[in-house]
Amino acid sequence: MLKQSIPEELLKREAWKYYVAIFAWLIYLFLLPWAWSCSMALGFVLMVFPGVYLFTGMGFLMHECWHRYVPNVPNKLFFQIFSWLLLTDPQVYRLLHGSHHAEVNSWEDLEFHPFGRIKIRGLRILLNIFELIVGIAVLVIVQTFVMMNSARFRNRFKVSSLLIAIFMWTAYLVLIGLAAQRAFLVPVSGIVIPYVLTFWIGSLVLHHSQLIEHGNLFVSGDWNERNIKTRNLDPRGWAEKLFIFLPMGIRRNTFFIMCCLQFIPVLFPEGSLYRRMQY
């Protein structure tokens, strides 16, 4: 029989992952240029694991921070840190994620469809192509552009937050890159190329895993009907097993996270943000 709430002690035991993810990601970026200089094949292997695994893991933990699921971590601080490490402006996800839960599987979901419904078919195809090639980075750029020019977010989107984010991205990558260059005597290209590939592959996997949930899925109906249509990935094939593993199993558990909580008596911990959000 299911309990009426998620035990707080169980949630608290997840706190270590927040600290380990940050430390492991920085170590990974420090060692990646050395691996790349030794063998490009070794570099690509590390980009898949632990690279993509850590990249998508930090995206997942950033999501958990937004919802404030784990009570014994500084969620606001970790949310900022994970956003910067993933080269995003924290305010973008903070302001848009509520739209995803409130308007899921519809054109009004501004996190997935920041332009809304694009009526010109050619432009819609062009954006889809860019998303398929570049990944979630394209959506983040579009989201930022839309929010900067939208009356809806005029009083909430802060250019200062974007400038701080750009400074943090630059500072942390330059510092780690310089440390790797001095430690392993690798050329600048041996740092820039594997870093670009790491963020590109991570962007692809994170985006395509989200396509499994909501890609080309538009459901008319009330909030419950739209939520219940959220997809999952069948874990029986070897390719499916790999794709489930890389985003930390999120695509296998999405149905429960997005849908089933409306039917079973499980409550999120006190203070969590979920479902119909004010945004």
Backbone torsions as a table, in degrees:
resi	resn	phi	psi	omega
1	MET	NA	134.7	-178.2
2	LEU	-75.5	140.2	177.6
3	LYS	-77.1	166.4	-175.8
4	GLN	-77.0	-13.1	178.4
5	SER	-154.4	161.3	175.7
6	ILE	-73.0	124.6	-177.3
7	PRO	-57.8	131.6	-178.0
8	GLU	-62.2	-36.3	179.7
9	GLU	-64.1	-35.9	177.3
10	LEU	-64.7	-41.2	178.6
11	LEU	-66.5	-40.5	-178.2
12	LYS	-63.7	-28.0	-179.7
13	ARG	-71.1	-10.2	178.1
14	GLU	-87.1	-7.1	-171.8
15	ALA	-61.4	-33.9	-176.3
16	TRP	-60.2	-28.8	-177.3
17	LYS	-62.9	-33.2	-179.0
18	TYR	-63.9	-43.6	-178.9
19	TYR	-72.8	-43.6	-178.2
20	VAL	-64.9	-39.2	-178.7
21	ALA	-60.5	-43.5	179.8
22	ILE	-66.1	-48.0	-179.2
23	PHE	-62.0	-45.2	-177.9
24	ALA	-65.1	-37.6	179.9
25	TRP	-65.1	-43.1	179.6
26	LEU	-66.3	-39.9	176.8
27	ILE	-64.3	-41.8	179.2
28	TYR	-59.5	-47.3	-179.8
29	LEU	-64.9	-32.9	178.3
30	PHE	-67.6	-41.1	-175.2
31	LEU	-85.8	-21.2	-175.4
32	LEU	-58.2	-44.8	178.3
33	PRO	-59.9	-36.4	176.6
34	TRP	-63.6	-45.7	179.6
35	ALA	-63.1	-40.9	179.9
36	TRP	-63.7	-39.3	179.5
37	SER	-69.5	-29.3	177.9
38	CYS	-75.0	-42.9	-177.6
39	SER	-165.6	126.5	177.5
40	MET	-62.2	-34.6	178.7
41	ALA	-62.8	-43.6	177.8
42	LEU	-63.2	-39.8	178.5
43	GLY	-60.7	-44.1	179.4
44	PHE	-65.4	-38.9	178.1
45	VAL	-60.7	-44.7	179.9
46	LEU	-67.3	-29.4	177.9
47	MET	-64.8	-36.1	178.0
48	VAL	-72.9	-49.6	175.5
49	PHE	-143.9	120.1	15.7
50	PRO	-94.3	2.2	-172.0
51	GLY	-55.1	-64.0	-178.5
52	VAL	-62.7	-38.5	-179.6
53	TYR	-59.5	-44.1	179.2
54	LEU	-71.5	-38.5	-179.7
55	PHE	-60.4	-53.6	179.9
56	THR	-67.9	-32.0	177.7
57	GLY	-62.9	-40.7	177.7
58	MET	-68.3	-34.4	174.6
59	GLY	-62.5	-40.8	178.1
60	PHE	-65.3	-43.9	-179.4
61	LEU	-68.2	-32.8	174.5
62	MET	-62.2	-40.4	175.2
63	HIS	-60.9	-43.6	179.3
64	GLU	-64.1	-36.3	177.1
65	CYS	-64.6	-39.5	178.7
66	TRP	-59.6	-40.9	-179.4
67	HIS	-82.0	-12.2	179.9
68	ARG	59.7	43.0	-177.0
69	TYR	-69.6	-43.9	-176.1
70	VAL	-92.3	116.7	-169.5
71	PRO	-78.5	-19.1	-172.9
72	ASN	-105.1	29.9	171.5
73	VAL	-128.1	152.7	176.0
74	PRO	-75.8	86.9	-170.9
75	ASN	-59.2	-41.9	-179.1
76	LYS	-63.6	-42.2	179.5
77	LEU	-66.1	-46.9	179.8
78	PHE	-64.2	-35.3	177.6
79	PHE	-60.0	-44.2	177.7
80	GLN	-62.1	-47.0	-176.0
81	ILE	-63.7	-48.6	-179.9
82	PHE	-61.3	-38.8	178.3
83	SER	-60.9	-47.0	-179.6
84	TRP	-65.7	-41.4	-179.3
85	LEU	-63.3	-29.0	178.6
86	LEU	-91.3	7.7	178.1
87	LEU	62.8	45.7	174.0
88	THR	-127.6	161.8	174.9
89	ASP	-88.7	119.6	-175.0
90	PRO	-53.1	-33.5	-175.2
91	GLN	-67.2	-25.3	-177.5
92	VAL	-65.1	-53.6	179.3
93	TYR	-67.0	-38.3	-178.7
94	ARG	-60.2	-39.4	-177.2
95	LEU	-84.1	-25.0	-172.4
96	LEU	-100.8	-22.6	-171.5
97	HIS	-65.5	-30.3	175.8
98	GLY	-62.0	-34.1	176.8
99	SER	-61.8	-38.3	179.9
100	HIS	-60.9	-45.0	-178.9
101	HIS	-72.4	-36.0	-177.4
102	ALA	-76.8	-33.2	-173.0
103	GLU	-122.4	28.4	-174.0
104	VAL	-54.7	143.5	177.6
105	ASN	59.1	38.1	174.7
106	SER	-145.5	165.4	178.7
107	TRP	-66.8	-17.2	-178.7
108	GLU	-80.4	-5.9	176.2
109	ASP	-73.2	97.8	-173.5
110	LEU	-71.2	-19.8	177.5
111	GLU	-70.7	-39.1	180.0
112	PHE	-92.7	-28.4	-177.1
113	HIS	-132.1	70.2	-175.1
114	PRO	-61.6	-26.3	176.7
115	PHE	-85.3	-3.6	-171.3
116	GLY	72.5	-153.8	178.8
117	ARG	-80.0	115.6	178.9
118	ILE	-84.4	114.7	-173.2
119	LYS	-77.2	-28.1	-179.5
120	ILE	-82.1	113.9	-173.3
121	ARG	-58.1	-40.2	-178.5
122	GLY	-62.0	-41.6	178.9
123	LEU	-67.7	-36.7	178.3
124	ARG	-64.3	-42.3	178.3
125	ILE	-64.9	-41.7	-179.3
126	LEU	-61.3	-44.5	178.4
127	LEU	-63.9	-40.7	178.3
128	ASN	-62.6	-39.3	178.7
129	ILE	-63.2	-45.4	178.6
130	PHE	-61.7	-39.8	178.5
131	GLU	-64.1	-40.6	-179.2
132	LEU	-68.0	-32.1	-177.2
133	ILE	-87.2	-42.1	-173.4
134	VAL	-98.3	-32.2	178.9
135	GLY	97.4	-154.1	-173.3
136	ILE	-68.4	-17.6	178.2
137	ALA	-58.6	-36.5	178.4
138	VAL	-62.1	-44.7	179.2
139	LEU	-62.2	-40.6	-179.6
140	VAL	-63.0	-41.8	178.6
141	ILE	-64.4	-45.0	179.9
142	VAL	-64.8	-43.0	178.1
143	GLN	-57.6	-45.7	-179.5
144	THR	-62.4	-45.0	179.9
145	PHE	-61.0	-45.9	-178.4
146	VAL	-63.2	-43.6	-178.4
147	MET	-66.9	-35.1	178.6
148	MET	-66.4	-25.5	-174.3
149	ASN	-114.9	14.2	-177.6
150	SER	-104.8	132.1	176.7
151	ALA	-63.9	-27.8	-179.0
152	ARG	-62.5	-33.9	-176.9
153	PHE	-110.1	11.6	-172.9
154	ARG	-57.6	-40.0	-176.6
155	ASN	-90.8	-2.4	-177.9
156	ARG	-115.9	-28.7	178.2
157	PHE	-79.2	123.6	-177.5
158	LYS	-110.1	120.1	177.0
159	VAL	-61.0	-32.9	179.4
160	SER	-60.7	-36.9	177.8
161	SER	-64.0	-41.2	178.1
162	LEU	-64.7	-41.8	179.8
163	LEU	-66.5	-40.0	176.4
164	ILE	-62.9	-41.6	179.5
165	ALA	-61.6	-45.4	179.4
166	ILE	-60.5	-41.0	177.8
167	PHE	-62.6	-44.0	-178.8
168	MET	-65.7	-40.8	177.5
169	TRP	-59.2	-48.8	-176.6
170	THR	-63.7	-45.9	-176.2
171	ALA	-61.8	-47.5	-173.7
172	TYR	-72.3	-36.0	179.1
173	LEU	-72.1	-39.9	179.0
174	VAL	-65.8	-43.8	-178.7
175	LEU	-64.2	-44.2	179.2
176	ILE	-68.7	-39.9	178.0
177	GLY	-61.7	-44.0	178.1
178	LEU	-64.3	-40.0	178.3
179	ALA	-62.3	-42.3	179.3
180	ALA	-67.2	-38.3	-179.9
181	GLN	-64.5	-42.7	180.0
182	ARG	-70.1	-37.4	-176.8
183	ALA	-73.6	-37.7	-171.4
184	PHE	-116.1	-2.5	177.4
185	LEU	55.6	46.0	179.3
186	VAL	-97.9	151.9	177.7
187	PRO	-70.6	163.4	-179.9
188	VAL	-58.1	-39.8	179.5
189	SER	-61.8	-31.3	178.7
190	GLY	-72.7	-8.6	175.1
191	ILE	-102.7	-48.2	-175.5
192	VAL	-63.9	-46.4	-175.7
193	ILE	-61.8	-52.5	179.4
194	PRO	-65.7	-30.4	176.6
195	TYR	-66.2	-45.9	179.3
196	VAL	-61.6	-43.7	179.2
197	LEU	-63.6	-38.6	179.2
198	THR	-60.5	-49.7	-178.2
199	PHE	-69.9	-32.1	178.2
200	TRP	-67.4	-48.9	-179.6
201	ILE	-63.6	-42.6	177.2
202	GLY	-61.0	-40.1	178.5
203	SER	-63.2	-40.9	179.3
204	LEU	-64.2	-50.5	-176.0
205	VAL	-64.3	-42.7	-179.4
206	LEU	-63.7	-42.2	-179.8
207	HIS	-68.5	-47.1	-175.6
208	HIS	-68.6	-28.9	175.2
209	SER	-67.4	-32.3	176.8
210	GLN	-74.9	-28.0	175.4
211	LEU	-63.0	-32.8	177.7
212	ILE	-60.0	-40.6	179.8
213	GLU	-69.9	-51.6	-164.0
214	HIS	-130.1	-0.1	-175.1
215	GLY	-60.6	126.7	178.2
216	ASN	53.4	33.1	-178.4
217	LEU	-114.8	106.4	-179.7
218	PHE	-125.4	118.0	-173.0
219	VAL	-118.8	125.0	173.5
220	SER	-87.0	141.3	-178.3
221	GLY	139.4	-175.7	-178.6
222	ASP	-78.9	-179.6	-174.7
223	TRP	-59.0	-41.8	-179.7
224	ASN	-63.4	-42.4	-179.7
225	GLU	-65.3	-39.9	179.9
226	ARG	-68.4	-39.5	-179.8
227	ASN	-65.4	-40.9	-173.3
228	ILE	-67.7	-15.6	-179.6
229	LYS	-84.8	-4.3	180.0
230	THR	-56.8	134.1	-174.2
231	ARG	-88.8	163.2	169.4
232	ASN	-130.7	166.1	178.5
233	LEU	-100.7	129.6	177.9
234	ASP	-67.5	122.1	-172.6
235	PRO	-87.7	14.2	-172.3
236	ARG	-83.2	-29.5	-179.0
237	GLY	-84.1	158.9	-178.0
238	TRP	-68.1	-38.3	178.5
239	ALA	-65.9	-40.5	178.1
240	GLU	-64.0	-40.2	178.4
241	LYS	-60.5	-43.0	179.3
242	LEU	-64.2	-44.9	-176.8
243	PHE	-69.8	-29.3	174.4
244	ILE	-70.6	-39.1	-177.2
245	PHE	-65.3	-44.7	-173.7
246	LEU	-61.1	-42.7	174.4
247	PRO	-88.1	32.7	173.8
248	MET	62.0	31.6	176.2
249	GLY	74.8	8.6	-174.6
250	ILE	-62.8	-40.2	-175.9
251	ARG	-68.4	-19.7	177.4
252	ARG	-80.5	-26.9	-173.6
253	ASN	-105.1	3.6	-174.6
254	THR	-60.5	-39.4	-177.0
255	PHE	-57.8	-43.9	178.7
256	PHE	-65.2	-46.0	-176.0
257	ILE	-62.6	-44.9	-172.4
258	MET	-86.7	-30.4	-166.3
259	CYS	-118.5	-53.1	-163.8
260	CYS	-69.8	-16.2	-179.1
261	LEU	-67.2	-15.2	177.4
262	GLN	-81.9	-12.5	-176.4
263	PHE	-109.0	-20.9	-176.9
264	ILE	-116.5	152.9	-172.2
265	PRO	-82.2	57.9	176.5
266	VAL	-111.6	129.9	-179.2
267	LEU	-110.8	146.9	172.2
268	PHE	-73.5	159.9	178.4
269	PRO	-61.3	154.5	-178.5
270	GLU	-58.2	134.4	179.3
271	GLY	94.0	-6.2	179.9
272	SER	-72.2	153.6	174.2
273	LEU	-105.8	132.2	-178.5
274	TYR	-163.2	167.5	175.8
275	ARG	55.9	-123.8	-174.1
276	ARG	-76.6	103.8	-174.0
277	MET	-100.5	150.8	170.2
278	GLN	-88.1	123.7	-175.6
279	TYR	-140.1	NA	NA
